[in-house]
Amino acid sequence: MKLRLLALTLLSAVLFPIALPSELFLYGNPILGLFALSFYYVALTLSTSRRESTMLGVLFGAVSTVIANYWLMYFGQFSVWTLGGVTFGYIGYNALLAPFLWRFLHHRQAYRPFIFAIAWTGYEYLKSVGYLGYPWGLSAYPFGSILPLVQQVDIAGIWSLCFLAVSANSVIGEAILLLFPGDHRGHSRETVLRQALFVTSVVALSLGYGYWRMDTPIPIVKHFSAVLVQQNSDSWVSNNDMHTIVTAENLSRKGIAQLGATPDLVVWSETSLQYPFAQGRRIYESAPASDPFIPFLKSTGTYLLTGSPYIVDKNWDAMNSTILLSADATMLDYYGKQHLVPFAESFPFWDLSFVRKFVRKYIGLDAVWIMGNRYTIFHLPLRSGGTLSFGTPICFEDAFGNLVRHFVLDGADVLINLTNNSWSETKSAQTQHFVAARFRAIENRRTLVRSTNSGLSSVIDAYGRVIARMPMFTEDELPVNVPVYRQAQFTPYTLFGDYLPILMLLFLFTILVVELPWNCRSVPRE
């Protein structure tokens, strides 16, 4: 394999994860995002065989995944499975993807940058759905802070921005190919200029739509007052549950005092209650000893939304849930997390005894969560009159656009996400999550409230603007008056979901079926 192909692939494998939210650029770097994949594009185009392209894919998958997801090594005793599993998974994904991309790069040369972008977008969609779905590291994320450009996602979701980002990378790759002498199957300068003009025109149209959309008022139908609590407790410290509750109680009182009135809602983070509330009422009457939970709740005179296990059967199988408690400590409803973290919150074939024994002995995972089965819409009476309807995607569920839109379709006026990323010990892990979640507010034109254990706790409006936030990895409270947006109609994305990548995949399948078997002479033989 030519050394230059390895060098080009390695360059993209380093630049691409750095362009994403990272320790160097916490919210991503859009300039790097324009060309980080270009060198990989060039390497695949210059590659002369499927085997060669496969090896380039393995290299790109291994290096880019470790750099982008290194914080998974802090996932306690399961780190070998989290970081290792994700890395080997993406090595496999890219080993399959690279020869697929290589094949398309030797067909329809005038349009290959855009076919490449369609294929890459289809790949990013496929890796974001199903049991192993992991929508981290998408090509759109470096551009998440350019709000006028991002507004387009209310039409087709994040996928239109992914396509645009990879198209820009591909056209820059075509320009780089002009620098390579010999048979590189590149284009004339005029062709590259036409491709660049097309991408520039689409970017201009996207920005025009974005500025128009941000200048178009979305009706604010009500407000509600809330206190968000960020207790910053260490999830991996044993017997820390009561200290976490006391910290959250103290922060709640401070937030209520700062607000100067009883809020409509106090929000704690994911699994702030580690013992099931319904089965632990007697415990919570007197614990924590220094500040019992139920007496605290009654003293606030308001509702509390918090994370807690929810027991579903006599075997004590439990869901990772959010629960809404009234001021008299009545549990009004619950939502069970539907998309569990694979190999951490769930494990395939857990019901089989020999699988459980193996996992407990060699992996150290003693139990798993049960998957939730409904999109709960909570209803909260407001002190100003009326009712607030909201949905609560839990932790990384707010990175799944197709999942979150179902809460809105079922009647949620606001999205409230409860998260715990404290175990990551890195700011980049938390900003990667924040950047992904921010798209949900724009896609659905709903306010997104994120109440987390350690960050990034924030309130994001229907345009993706951050109304309020707390610093990461600090004990803090945030009293806030939250606007509730409601436009007359659902957005196209809310209504139709991930139709764009599905159409793209159908397009690619059509090319494979119709063209490749009959026109392979232009593909170099191995």
C-alpha positions, 0 to 999 in steps of 0.5 A: 500500500502506498505510504501517501495513502496511509498518510492522507487517511491518518491525517483525516483520522486525526483532524475529523475527531478534533473538528468535532466537540473536543478538548481543543474545540469544546463546541467543535471547529467548523473550519476544520469540519469543512476539510477534515474528511477531504484527505480520506476522500483523496486516499480512497480515490487514489486507492487501486483495489478493494483490499487497499480501500478496506485497510484504509477504512480500518485505519480511519475507523480505529484512529478517529474513534479512539480520539473522538471517544477516549473519554469512554475509558472512564466508564468504570469497570466497563471501560474495556467494553465501552471504549473497546467495543465502540472502537472495534465496532467502528473498525468493522463499520469502516472496513465495510464502508470504505470499499463501498465508497471506493466503488462509487468513487470510480463511477459518475466522476462529475457527480462522485463528490455528492454520491460520496456525501450521500453514502456517508450520510447513509452510513451515519444514519445506519450507525445511529439506529437500532440496538447499537445506535450511537449518534456520536461523531456525526459530520454535522456536529462541527457546525452546530454553533452556526445557528443560521446554517443549522435552522434547516434541520427542521425540514429533514433533520440533522441529515441535510446538514451532514450531507452538506458538510460531507459535500464540502469535504468531498469537493475540497478533496476533488481540488486536492486531487488536481495536485496529484499527477498521473492517473488519479481519475480526477477532474479538470479545474472547471469541473471542480469549480462547478462542483464548488459553485453548487455547494456554495449555492446550497450553503447560501440557500441554507443560510438564507433560510436560516436567517429567515427562520430565525427572524420569523417569530414562533408564538410563546404560549406560556412560561413556567418557572423551574429550578435546575439542580446540578449536584456534581456527585461522583456516580462511581463512589459507593454509598454516595446516594444519600450525600447526593440527595442532601446536596440536591436538597440544599441546592434546590432550597438555594434556587427557590430562594433566588427565584423569590417564589415557589417554582412550578417545578424543581428538576434533578438529574438522572438516577438522583434517587438510586433506590426506587421511590415507590418501594422506598417511601418508608426509607425516604421518610427518614433518610437521608438522616440529616435531611429526610427526602419526603419531608424536604419535598413537602416543605418546598410546596412544589413538584419535583422531576427526578431520575429514579429506578422504577420496579416493573415486576416481582423480580425487581426488574427495573427501568431507568426512569424519570418520575414526577412527584407532587408536593405531598410526595405522590408519584404522578407518573413515570417514563422508562428509558427506551434506548438503553446503552448497549453492553452497559445498561442492557446486554443481549440475551440477558434472560439466558442464565448462562449469559448472565453468569458469564457477564457477571463473572467476566464483565462485572455487570450484575444487572441490566435495566428493562426497556421502557415501552411508552412515550410518557407525556407528563402534565404539570399544573402551573401556578399561573394557570393552565397545564404544561405537557412535557416529555423526558428523554433520558440521557443520550436519548436526546441524541436520537432525533427520531425518538425525541420527535415522538414526544412532540407528536404525542403532545409535549410542549417542552422537552426535559432531558435528565442526564448523568455524564459525571463519570466521563471526567471530561468536558468534551464528553459533555459538550459532545452530548450538548451539541447533539441534543441541541439539534432536537430543539430546532428540529421540533421547534420546542424548548429543550431543558437539560438538567444534568449531574455535572453538565452541561445543564442548560435551557435551549429555545426553539431556535437553538439559542442557549437561554441559560446554562450552568458551568460544568463539574460544579455544584450549582443551581439554576432558577429560570423562567422557561418559555414554551413555544408552540407554532401552529403546525408541526415541522416537516421533520417532526411529522416525517422523521428520518425520511431523507437518509432513507431516500438516500439509501434507496438511491444508493441501492438503485445505483448498485442494482441498476448500474454496477453489474453492467458497467464495471469496466471503469473500475480498476481490477485488483 
